[in-house]
Amino acid sequence: MGVFLTKPKILKENMAASPSKEKTGVKSPPPLPGTPEWMAPLSRELESVIAQRNLLTVRTRKKVLNDLNDAAIETEDSEVERLRKKAVNEVLSSEKAYLKHLETVEEYFMKPVRERGLLPNSDFATIFGDLPSIIQVNKELLAALQSSNDRIGKVFLELAPYLKFYSTYANDFQSAVKLVEYWTEKNKAFRTLVANQESRPEVQNKLNALLITPIQRIPRYKLLLEDVIKNTPECHPDKNSLKEALEQIDAVAWHINEQLREHENSMKMVDIQKSLSGGFPKIIAPGRKLLKQGNLMKVPRTGGSSGQPRYFVLFSDMIMYCKIKSSGRKTVIEKKDTISSLI
């Protein structure tokens, strides 16, 4: 019986002695490690203090860290929303400025030129013909964007088919610029009106600089939508509409670029036709395209070091080489030979 009584006493003494070991220099267990970096995106210092000093129970500490993580996610979401709102506002402000440019052309150039009959109807139509339709489409676009409730992708998706008005405008643009230059030189009344209007404080722009803005607009829409998409979360209800709208804008931009390339190609062929001595041969034909033109040296078949300069024109279905002659200030191309088939 005495043996069993002494053991509890020894245990009690050992337990009582344990506090004294801390005072005699025995190290306490190391503090818990700091919170992993992936769990501490917001307040790393606060989490480190909590972990190292063991101020909270495990359960309470976990809750605090989770709350901090949720707060970080909420902060990140608010930053994304801020960037998206900024991108959307840029679309709206850009559209307002663009529409103001169009209305400036209509108010200060189209109307007075038409009312005073300063241009032939056909030339007036070439310069300004598609602008009323474009202005109407963009007025509707701006109104829809302003009432879109943060769904601008849907707005662009609905109005994208009407942006094809820009294709016909693009087709006529080079001719329009040339006509403005021609009538500015030939028609004093037109020249005076244009100069006066360009200097007005409400305008402060050259007419040709205003006329090019619709050509630049479709690529601008592409950049604006790409910025909105970049700052729109995948879960946003407008994300898919934005992507589809961008695809349609891309298609319109491609179509305009193709139209401009074809128009430029046709104008080059017309210039070559006008340069041919006697206007022969007739090089303008359906389906024929200009591929390349330039100077080459024609080497004699018998050899020799002296070559003859010739002007070569490569079309999609034939090649023509010519001799260049100067007639006063005009350069005339004298056709030497053609190969009608390249198959």
C-alpha positions in Angstrom: 0.0 0.0 0.0 2.9 2.4 0.8 4.4 1.9 -2.6 1.3 3.0 -4.4 1.1 6.1 -2.2 4.6 7.3 -3.1 4.2 7.1 -6.9 1.5 9.8 -7.1 3.6 12.0 -4.9 6.6 11.6 -7.3 4.4 12.4 -10.3 3.0 15.5 -8.5 6.6 16.6 -7.7 7.6 16.2 -11.4 4.6 18.1 -12.5 5.3 20.9 -10.0 8.9 21.0 -11.2 8.1 21.5 -14.8 7.5 25.3 -14.5 10.9 25.7 -12.9 12.6 24.3 -15.9 11.4 27.2 -18.0 13.1 29.5 -15.5 16.3 27.6 -15.6 16.8 28.1 -19.4 15.0 25.2 -21.0 13.7 26.4 -24.4 10.0 26.4 -25.1 8.7 24.8 -28.3 9.3 26.9 -31.5 6.4 29.1 -32.6 4.1 27.8 -35.4 5.4 28.6 -38.9 4.1 31.6 -40.7 1.2 31.4 -43.1 2.1 30.1 -46.5 2.4 32.9 -49.1 -0.5 31.5 -51.2 -2.8 31.9 -48.2 -1.7 35.5 -47.4 -2.4 37.7 -50.4 -3.6 40.7 -48.4 -2.0 41.4 -45.1 1.2 39.4 -44.8 2.5 41.3 -41.7 -0.7 40.8 -39.8 -0.8 37.0 -40.6 2.9 36.6 -39.6 2.2 38.2 -36.2 -0.8 36.0 -35.7 1.1 32.9 -36.5 4.4 33.6 -34.8 3.0 34.9 -31.5 0.3 32.2 -31.4 -2.2 34.9 -30.4 -5.2 32.9 -31.5 -6.5 29.4 -31.3 -6.1 27.2 -34.4 -9.7 27.5 -35.3 -9.9 31.3 -34.8 -6.6 31.8 -36.7 -7.9 29.8 -39.6 -11.1 32.0 -39.7 -9.1 35.2 -39.6 -6.8 34.0 -42.4 -9.8 33.0 -44.5 -11.4 36.4 -43.9 -8.2 38.1 -45.0 -8.1 35.9 -48.2 -11.7 36.7 -49.0 -11.0 40.4 -48.5 -8.1 40.1 -51.0 -10.2 38.4 -53.5 -12.9 41.1 -53.1 -10.2 43.8 -53.6 -9.0 42.0 -56.7 -12.5 41.8 -58.1 -13.1 45.5 -57.4 -9.9 46.3 -59.3 -11.0 44.3 -62.3 -14.4 46.0 -62.2 -12.7 49.4 -62.1 -10.6 48.6 -65.1 -13.6 47.3 -67.0 -15.6 50.4 -66.2 -12.7 52.5 -67.4 -12.6 50.6 -70.7 -16.4 50.9 -71.2 -16.3 54.6 -70.4 -13.5 54.9 -73.0 -15.9 53.3 -75.6 -18.6 55.9 -74.8 -16.3 59.0 -74.8 -14.7 57.8 -78.0 -18.0 57.4 -79.7 -19.2 60.8 -78.6 -16.0 62.5 -80.0 -16.4 60.5 -83.2 -20.0 61.4 -83.7 -19.1 65.0 -83.1 -16.6 64.8 -86.0 -19.3 63.4 -88.3 -21.8 66.0 -87.4 -19.1 68.7 -88.0 -18.7 67.5 -91.5 -22.5 67.5 -92.0 -23.1 70.9 -90.5 -20.2 72.9 -91.8 -19.4 71.3 -95.1 -22.2 69.1 -96.5 -25.1 71.4 -95.9 -23.5 74.7 -97.2 -22.0 73.0 -100.3 -25.3 71.4 -101.2 -27.3 74.6 -100.5 -25.0 76.7 -102.6 -24.7 74.1 -105.4 -20.9 74.3 -105.4 -20.3 70.8 -106.7 -21.9 68.6 -109.4 -24.3 66.1 -107.9 -22.2 63.1 -108.8 -19.1 64.5 -107.2 -21.0 65.6 -104.1 -22.3 62.0 -103.8 -18.8 60.6 -104.1 -17.4 62.9 -101.4 -20.3 62.9 -98.9 -22.8 60.3 -100.2 -22.6 57.6 -97.4 -22.1 60.0 -94.5 -25.8 60.5 -93.7 -26.3 56.7 -93.3 -23.2 56.4 -91.2 -24.2 59.3 -89.0 -27.7 57.7 -88.4 -26.2 54.3 -87.5 -23.7 55.9 -85.0 -26.4 58.0 -83.4 -28.3 54.8 -82.7 -25.1 53.1 -81.5 -24.3 55.9 -79.0 -27.9 56.0 -77.7 -27.9 52.2 -77.2 -24.5 52.3 -75.5 -25.7 54.9 -73.1 -28.7 52.8 -72.1 -27.0 49.4 -72.3 -26.8 48.7 -68.5 -23.2 47.5 -68.9 -24.0 45.2 -71.8 -22.2 46.9 -74.6 -21.2 43.6 -76.3 -24.9 43.0 -77.0 -25.3 46.5 -78.5 -22.3 46.0 -80.9 -23.6 42.6 -81.8 -27.0 43.9 -82.8 -25.6 46.9 -84.8 -22.5 45.2 -86.3 -24.3 44.3 -89.6 -25.1 48.0 -90.3 -21.4 48.9 -90.1 -21.0 47.6 -93.6 -22.0 51.1 -94.7 -18.3 51.8 -94.0 -17.3 49.5 -96.9 -19.0 51.6 -99.6 -17.6 54.7 -97.9 -14.1 53.2 -98.0 -14.5 52.4 -101.7 -15.1 56.0 -102.5 -12.6 57.5 -100.1 -9.6 57.9 -102.4 -11.8 59.3 -105.2 -13.4 61.7 -102.6 -10.0 63.0 -101.5 -8.9 63.6 -105.1 -12.2 65.4 -105.9 -11.8 67.7 -102.8 -8.3 68.6 -104.1 -9.5 69.1 -107.6 -12.4 71.4 -106.8 -10.3 73.3 -104.2 -8.0 74.1 -107.1 -10.6 74.7 -109.8 -13.5 76.3 -107.9 -12.8 79.5 -106.1 -16.2 79.5 -104.3 -15.6 76.0 -103.0 -12.0 76.8 -102.0 -13.1 79.9 -100.1 -15.9 78.1 -98.3 -13.7 75.2 -97.3 -10.9 77.5 -96.0 -13.4 79.6 -94.0 -15.1 76.5 -92.4 -11.8 74.8 -91.6 -10.7 77.9 -89.6 -13.8 78.1 -87.5 -13.3 77.4 -83.8 -16.1 74.8 -84.0 -14.1 72.9 -86.7 -10.4 73.5 -86.4 -9.7 70.6 -88.8 -9.0 70.1 -92.5 -11.9 68.7 -94.5 -9.8 65.7 -95.6 -8.8 65.0 -92.0 -12.4 64.8 -91.1 -13.3 62.7 -94.1 -10.8 60.0 -93.1 -12.3 59.4 -89.6 -14.8 56.8 -90.8 -12.0 54.9 -92.4 -10.1 54.8 -89.1 -13.2 54.0 -87.0 -13.6 50.2 -87.6 -10.0 49.4 -86.5 -10.6 51.7 -83.5 -13.7 49.7 -82.5 -11.5 46.6 -82.6 -9.0 48.0 -80.2 -11.7 49.3 -77.9 -13.5 46.0 -77.7 -10.3 44.1 -77.1 -9.6 46.3 -74.1 -13.1 45.7 -72.7 -12.8 42.0 -73.2 -9.4 41.9 -71.5 -10.9 43.5 -68.4 -14.1 41.4 -68.4 -14.3 38.3 -66.2 -15.3 35.0 -67.9 -18.4 34.8 -65.7 -19.7 38.3 -66.8 -23.0 38.0 -68.7 -21.7 40.2 -71.5 -18.4 38.3 -72.1 -19.7 36.0 -74.9 -21.5 38.9 -76.7 -18.3 40.9 -76.6 -16.3 38.1 -78.2 -19.0 37.6 -80.9 -19.1 41.3 -81.6 -15.4 41.5 -82.0 -15.5 38.7 -84.5 -18.1 40.6 -86.6 -16.0 43.8 -86.3 -13.0 41.9 -87.5 -15.0 40.6 -90.5 -16.1 44.2 -91.4 -12.5 45.4 -91.0 -11.2 42.7 -93.3 -13.9 43.4 -95.9 -13.0 47.1 -95.8 -9.3 46.4 -96.2 -10.1 44.1 -99.1 -12.2 46.7 -100.8 -9.5 49.3 -100.3 -6.9 47.0 -101.8 -9.0 46.1 -104.8 -9.9 49.8 -105.3 -6.2 50.8 -105.1 -5.3 48.0 -107.6 -8.0 49.2 -110.0 -6.8 52.8 -109.8 -3.2 51.8 -110.5 -4.5 49.9 -113.6 -6.4 53.0 -114.7 -3.2 55.1 -114.3 -1.2 52.6 -116.4 -3.9 52.5 -119.1 -3.8 56.3 -119.3 0.0 56.3 -119.5 0.1 53.9 -122.5 1.0 55.6 -125.8 -2.1 55.7 -127.9 -4.1 54.0 -125.1 -3.2 50.6 -126.5 -3.5 47.8 -125.5 -6.6 47.8 -123.4 -5.4 46.3 -120.1 -8.5 46.8 -118.0 -10.6 43.6 -118.1 -12.9 41.7 -115.8 -11.0 39.6 -113.3 -7.6 41.0 -114.2 -5.4 42.2 -111.3 -2.2 44.1 -111.2 0.5 42.0 -109.3 3.7 43.9 -109.9 5.3 46.7 -111.9 8.8 48.2 -112.2 12.0 48.7 -114.2 14.2 45.8 -115.4 17.1 45.6 -117.8 16.5 43.8 -121.1 19.7 41.9 -122.1 20.3 41.2 -125.8 20.1 37.6 -126.9 23.5 37.9 -128.5 25.0 38.8 -125.2 27.0 41.9 -124.4 27.4 44.2 -121.4 24.9 46.9 -122.5 21.3 46.2 -121.4 18.2 48.3 -122.4 15.9 49.6 -119.6 12.3 48.4 -119.9 9.2 48.9 -117.8 7.6 45.5 -116.9 4.0 45.2 -115.7 2.9 41.8 -114.4 -0.9 41.1 -114.3 -2.7 38.0 -113.0 -3.1 36.7 -116.6 -0.4 38.4 -118.7 2.9 40.3 -118.6 3.7 43.4 -120.6 7.0 45.2 -121.1 7.3 48.7 -122.3 9.7 51.5 -123.1 9.4 54.7 -121.1 9.3 57.9 -123.1 9.1 61.5 -121.7 6.7 63.9 -123.4 7.2 67.3 -121.7 6.0 66.8 -118.1 4.1 63.6 -118.9 5.6 60.2 -118.7 4.3 57.9 -121.5 4.7 54.2 -121.6 5.2 52.8 -125.1 4.2 49.1 -125.2 6.8 46.9 -126.8 5.3 43.4 -126.3 2.9 41.3 -124.2 2.6 37.7 -123.3 -1.1 37.0 -123.0 -1.0 33.7 -121.1 0.9 32.9 -117.9 -0.5 29.4 -117.6 
